[in-house]
Amino acid sequence: MEKVWLKQYPAGVPAQIKVDLYTSLVALLEESFAKYRGLPAYRFMGRAITFGQVDDWSRGLAAYLQGLSLDKGDRVAIMMPNVPQYPVAVAAILRAGYVVVNVNPLYTPRELEHQLKDSGAKAIVILENFAATLAQVYDAVPTKQVVLATMGDLLGFVKGRLVNHVVRNVKKMVPPFNLPGAVRFNDALAAGRRKTYTPPKIGADDIAVLQYTGGTTGVSKGAVLLHRNLVANLLQAEAWYQPALKKIPPGEQIVTVCALPLYHIFGFNTNMMLSMRMGGCNLLIANPRDIAGMLKELSTTKFHSLPAVNTLFNALANHADFDKVDWSSLKISVGGGMAVQSATAKLWLDKTGCPIIEGYGLSETSPS
């Protein structure tokens, strides 16, 4: 049968991918940790965090989680914005043989209670800014093991303390809470380093993520995503990127703006996992609603890729500070999550010279 759709593929996009290239996301992660060890995997608040550091920290956290007497396949929730602890926690949970449950940090207590009960999450890694929400439902949920992160955990002693002081005492972003037995993130890392990490046997058909999606009716539902699903999808995305990747100078590390929330499947795969596969660096944007702050951050660095939703593309393109950013290195603009409006796409192309490519999908399809 003639595959007529292949005539529509841009030159350089392969017709097929090797879906069995990795047995699991863990195999992909560990290959990249070794291959790109000295390169930055993330940048956050002026600090570069290398693939090697993510490897070491996630291995320690994995050993700590294994010491909690969880069983293979148990659910572990993550409730944080785009901070470096997020990808560390994801890698740790997967490496320990557990299932990631991504949680929107802006959930109300009622929404959080539903998701923790529905998923059966036995543990959670949560930023202290949102701990008060968990505290309100703690007695009603099965989630009794709590790892408590702070904004400055991975920024070094001096800068970390300064950032935490501003977050807690100047901006008043941490409401009072009481979570008995909660262990601080850095304490969990330290404890894990003293333990022995035991790599579990993880296969392509094991569950990797419970991705909650509101859909169009009723309460939020957890889409069951296998390691196989997510690996195949990110390899598809990498294949589709090929023509644009060739426009990046040889030997130059691809830098991706990570303004999409990592708890959403779009950011999870298109930012975190795809950059891991390609040896790229994610510029973490903790609060993309602060458009002026985001543009200020972008004005200080070179970047090549920007996945976003229509509203963010539109807000950036119409902001007074847009022209303070050098957009000349941008080679990949990816729209998803909602339809990109034609007026937004035209304005973006006019102002950056980089067309928006659009992905369609569902959380249930891992996603695009």
C-alpha positions in Angstrom: 0.0 0.0 0.0 1.3 3.4 -0.9 1.9 5.6 2.2 0.7 8.8 0.6 1.1 10.8 3.8 4.8 10.5 3.6 4.8 12.9 0.6 3.8 15.6 3.2 6.8 15.0 5.4 9.5 17.7 5.3 12.8 16.6 3.8 14.9 14.9 6.5 12.1 13.5 8.6 12.4 9.7 8.6 9.4 7.5 7.8 10.1 5.1 10.6 11.6 5.1 14.1 13.0 2.2 16.2 10.4 2.0 19.0 12.4 -0.7 20.7 15.5 1.5 21.0 15.1 1.6 24.8 13.5 -1.0 27.0 12.3 1.8 29.3 12.6 5.5 30.1 15.2 4.5 32.7 17.4 3.0 30.0 17.2 6.3 28.1 17.9 8.4 31.2 21.0 6.3 32.2 22.4 6.4 28.6 22.2 10.2 28.6 23.6 10.5 32.2 26.7 8.7 31.0 26.9 10.3 27.5 26.4 13.9 28.5 27.7 13.8 32.1 29.6 17.1 32.0 27.0 19.1 30.1 24.3 21.3 31.7 20.9 19.6 31.7 19.1 22.5 33.4 19.6 26.1 34.2 17.7 27.7 37.0 18.1 31.1 38.7 21.6 31.5 37.2 22.9 28.1 38.2 23.7 25.3 35.7 23.0 21.7 36.8 24.7 19.0 34.9 23.5 15.6 33.6 26.0 14.1 36.1 24.5 15.9 39.0 21.0 14.9 38.0 22.3 11.3 37.8 23.9 11.4 41.3 21.0 13.2 43.0 18.4 11.0 41.5 20.3 7.8 42.4 20.5 9.0 46.0 16.8 9.9 46.1 15.9 6.5 44.5 17.8 4.7 47.2 16.0 6.8 49.8 12.6 5.9 48.3 13.5 2.3 48.2 14.2 2.5 51.9 10.6 3.4 52.5 9.5 -0.2 52.0 7.5 0.6 48.9 6.8 -2.1 46.4 7.6 -2.1 42.7 4.9 -0.2 40.8 3.8 1.8 43.8 2.7 5.4 43.0 4.8 8.4 44.1 3.4 11.9 43.5 5.3 15.1 42.5 3.7 18.5 43.3 6.1 21.2 42.2 6.5 23.9 39.6 9.5 24.0 37.2 12.3 23.7 39.7 15.4 21.4 39.4 14.0 19.0 42.0 11.3 18.0 39.5 13.5 16.2 37.0 15.6 14.7 39.8 12.4 13.4 41.5 11.1 11.9 38.2 14.4 10.1 37.5 14.5 8.9 41.1 11.0 7.5 41.1 11.4 5.7 37.7 14.9 4.4 38.7 13.5 3.0 41.9 10.8 1.1 40.0 7.8 3.2 41.0 5.2 5.2 39.0 5.3 8.9 38.7 2.0 10.8 39.5 2.2 14.3 38.2 0.2 16.8 40.3 -0.7 20.4 39.5 0.7 22.5 42.3 -2.2 24.9 42.0 -4.7 22.2 42.9 -7.3 23.0 45.6 -7.4 20.7 48.7 -10.4 18.9 47.2 -8.7 18.3 43.8 -5.5 17.1 45.5 -7.4 14.7 47.8 -9.2 13.2 44.8 -6.0 12.6 42.8 -4.0 11.1 45.7 -6.8 8.8 46.6 -7.5 7.8 43.0 -3.9 7.1 42.2 -3.2 5.5 45.6 0.1 7.5 45.9 2.0 6.3 49.0 4.6 9.1 48.9 4.9 12.6 47.6 7.7 15.0 46.7 6.3 18.5 47.2 7.6 22.1 47.3 6.9 23.7 50.7 5.0 26.5 49.0 2.2 24.0 48.5 2.6 22.0 51.6 -0.4 23.7 53.3 -2.7 22.2 50.7 -1.4 18.7 51.4 -1.7 19.3 55.2 -5.4 20.0 54.8 -6.1 16.6 53.3 -3.2 14.6 54.9 -5.4 12.6 57.2 -7.7 11.6 54.4 -5.2 10.3 51.8 -2.9 7.3 51.6 0.1 9.5 51.0 2.0 9.3 54.3 5.7 9.6 53.1 6.5 13.2 52.4 9.7 14.6 50.9 9.6 18.4 51.4 11.5 20.6 48.9 12.4 24.3 49.1 13.0 26.6 46.2 16.7 26.9 47.0 17.6 23.3 47.7 19.9 22.8 44.7 21.3 26.3 44.3 24.2 25.9 46.7 24.4 26.8 50.4 24.7 30.6 50.2 22.3 31.3 47.2 19.9 28.6 48.4 19.5 30.2 51.8 19.1 33.6 50.3 16.4 32.4 47.9 14.5 30.5 50.6 14.6 33.6 52.9 13.1 35.8 50.1 10.5 33.2 49.2 9.5 32.6 52.9 9.9 36.0 54.5 9.9 38.7 51.8 7.4 37.3 49.3 5.4 35.3 51.9 4.9 32.4 49.5 4.9 29.6 52.1 1.7 29.5 54.1 1.9 27.8 57.6 1.6 24.0 57.5 2.0 20.9 59.7 3.1 17.7 58.1 4.4 15.3 60.8 7.3 13.2 59.8 8.1 15.1 56.5 11.7 14.8 55.5 13.5 17.6 53.8 14.6 17.1 50.2 18.3 17.6 50.8 18.2 15.3 53.9 16.6 12.6 51.8 19.4 12.9 49.2 22.0 12.7 52.0 20.3 9.7 53.6 20.0 8.0 50.2 23.7 8.4 49.5 24.4 6.2 52.6 22.0 3.5 51.3 22.5 1.0 48.5 20.5 1.6 45.4 19.2 -1.6 43.8 18.2 -1.3 40.1 14.9 -3.0 39.6 13.9 -4.9 36.4 11.8 -2.5 34.4 10.3 -3.4 31.0 8.6 -1.6 28.2 5.1 -2.6 29.3 5.6 -1.4 32.9 3.6 1.7 33.9 5.8 4.8 34.0 3.3 7.7 34.6 -0.2 8.2 35.8 -1.0 11.5 33.9 -4.2 13.1 35.2 -6.3 15.0 32.7 -9.6 16.8 33.2 -10.9 15.9 29.8 -14.3 17.4 29.2 -16.5 15.7 31.8 -16.4 14.9 35.5 -13.4 14.6 37.8 -9.8 14.4 36.7 -8.9 10.9 35.4 -5.5 9.2 35.3 -4.2 8.2 31.9 -2.0 5.1 32.3 1.2 5.7 30.3 3.7 2.8 29.8 7.5 3.2 29.4 6.9 2.0 25.8 4.4 4.8 25.1 6.6 7.6 26.3 9.8 6.3 24.6 8.0 6.0 21.3 6.5 9.4 21.5 9.7 11.3 22.3 11.5 9.4 19.5 8.7 10.5 17.2 9.2 14.1 18.3 12.9 13.9 17.8 12.4 12.5 14.3 10.1 15.4 13.4 12.7 17.9 14.7 15.4 16.7 12.3 15.1 19.4 9.7 15.2 22.2 12.3 18.1 20.5 14.3 20.3 20.7 11.2 20.0 24.5 11.4 21.8 24.5 14.7 25.6 24.8 14.3 27.5 21.5 14.7 28.7 20.9 18.3 26.3 23.5 19.8 24.2 22.1 22.6 20.5 22.7 22.0 18.9 24.9 24.6 15.1 24.7 25.2 13.0 27.2 27.0 11.0 25.2 29.6 8.0 27.4 30.3 5.5 24.6 30.0 4.7 23.0 33.4 6.6 19.7 33.8 3.5 18.2 35.5 1.7 18.5 32.2 2.4 15.7 29.6 3.4 18.3 27.0 6.3 19.7 29.1 7.1 16.3 30.6 7.9 14.8 27.2 8.7 17.7 24.9 10.9 19.5 27.4 12.3 17.1 30.0 12.5 13.7 28.3 13.2 14.9 24.7 16.0 17.2 25.9 17.4 14.2 28.0 17.4 12.1 24.8 19.1 14.8 22.7 21.6 15.9 25.4 20.0 19.3 25.5 19.7 21.9 28.3 16.4 23.2 29.6 16.1 26.8 30.8 13.6 26.3 33.7 11.0 29.1 34.0 9.3 28.7 37.4 6.6 31.3 36.7 5.7 31.7 33.0 2.8 34.0 34.0 5.5 36.6 34.7 6.0 37.5 31.1 8.4 40.4 31.9 10.5 38.2 34.1 10.6 35.5 31.5 11.7 37.9 28.8 14.3 39.3 31.1 15.6 35.7 31.6 15.6 35.0 27.8 17.5 38.2 27.1 20.5 36.9 29.0 21.0 33.6 27.1 21.0 31.9 23.7 18.3 29.4 23.0 17.0 27.3 20.1 13.7 25.8 21.0 10.5 27.1 22.6 7.5 24.8 23.1 4.5 26.8 24.3 0.7 27.2 24.1 -1.1 29.8 22.1 -1.7 32.1 25.0 2.0 32.2 25.9 3.1 32.8 22.3 0.6 35.6 22.0 1.6 37.2 25.3 5.3 37.1 24.5 4.9 38.5 21.0 2.7 41.4 22.2 4.8 42.4 25.2 6.7 45.6 25.3 10.0 43.9 26.1 9.8 41.3 23.3 12.5 43.1 21.2 15.0 43.1 24.1 15.5 39.3 23.4 17.7 38.0 20.6 15.5 35.6 18.7 17.9 34.8 15.9 18.9 31.4 17.3 15.3 30.2 17.7 14.9 27.3 15.2 12.0 25.3 16.8 8.7 26.8 18.0 6.2 24.1 19.0 2.5 24.8 19.7 0.3 22.4 21.6 -2.1 22.0 24.5 -4.7 24.0 22.4 -5.1 25.2 18.9 -2.6 27.9 17.8 -4.6 30.7 16.3 -3.7 31.8 12.8 -3.2 35.5 13.9 -0.8 34.3 16.7 1.1 32.1 14.3 1.5 34.9 11.7 2.6 37.4 14.3 5.1 35.0 15.8 6.6 34.2 12.3 6.8 38.0 11.5 8.6 38.8 14.7 10.9 35.8 15.1 11.3 34.4 11.6 10.6 30.9 13.1 7.3 29.3 12.2 5.2 27.5 14.9 4.9 23.8 14.2 1.8 22.4 15.8 1.3 19.1 17.6 -2.1 17.5 18.2 -2.7 14.8 20.8 -4.1 13.7 24.2 -2.5 12.9 27.5 -3.7 9.4 26.8 -1.5 9.2 23.7 1.7 10.3 25.5 0.8 12.9 24.1 1.3 14.0 20.4 
